[in-house]
Amino acid sequence: MSRELTKREAGRVAVAEPHSRAEVERSLDQLSRLMDGLFRIPGTGWRVGLDALVGLIPGVGDFATTTVSLYILAAGVRHGVPKVTLLRMAANIAVDYLLGAVPVLGDFFDVAWKSNQMNVELIRRRAAVEPGEARRGRAADWLFLAVIVMGLLALLAGSIAVSLWLLAKLFGGLGSLF
């Protein structure tokens, strides 16, 4: 019994098929390469990007590289990735910021944890629109992104507060020695 699919059934069949890997803007690939894999460490297969290098600047470096990562997160909204994927992308950024901010060890972590490349790959796998259509997201998606960014900014403020508290304890403790 063969019959033609109605438009409604054909739509369901198309939705049921797994997403193919979407093409993302070339600029996103270039940005993720710049941030996570610009230079190759001679004699190894490791690549280092500006994320690890700029992260060497205490305080300012990790904040600056996180700002660039937020641009890739916004690209996820433009490409229509699901909210759960946006949360996963934000978690990648948060882990990169928190562990990357640890002096010395964080810089080694930045070499291994390539959050920008992971996030561009998530966009590629989960994008719901083609790059030509990725001009803007829905208002609800932008609102969701704003909540995520506010959470990441709260994380930043909290880490600054903890750093200042630790410095006050350290210098307060040194003052009692003299």
HUPE-V523067 format. One record per backbone hydrogen bond with DSSP energy under -0.5 kcal/mol. NH is the residue of the N-H (numbers start at 1). CO is the residue of the C=O. Records with the same first field share a line. If there is no record, write none. Layout:
# HUPE-V523067
NH->CO, CO
This chain:
# HUPE-V523067
10->6
11->7
12->8
13->9
14->10
15->11
16->12
17->13
22->124
24->22
28->25
29->25
30->26
31->27
32->28
33->29
34->30
35->31
36->32
37->33
39->48
41->46
42->40
44->41
48->39
50->34
51->35
52->49
53->49
54->50
55->50, 51
56->53
57->54
58->56
60->58
61->57
62->57
63->59
64->60
65->61
66->62
67->63
68->64
69->65
70->66
71->67, 68
72->68
73->69
74->70
75->71
76->72
77->73
78->74
79->75
80->77
81->76
85->82
86->82
87->83
88->84
89->85
90->86
91->87
92->88
93->89
94->90
95->91
96->92
97->93
98->94
99->95
100->95, 96
101->97
102->99
105->103
106->102
107->104
108->104
109->105
110->106
111->107
112->108, 109
113->109
114->112
115->113
118->114
119->115
120->116
121->117
122->118
123->119
124->120
125->121
126->122
127->123
128->79
129->79
133->130
134->130, 131
135->133
136->133
142->138
143->139
144->140
145->141
146->142
147->143
148->144
149->145
150->146
151->147
152->148
153->149
154->150
155->151
156->152
157->153
158->154
159->155
160->156
161->157
162->158
163->159
164->160
165->161
166->162
167->163
168->164
169->165
170->166
171->167
172->168
173->169
174->170
175->171
176->172
177->173, 174
178->174, 175
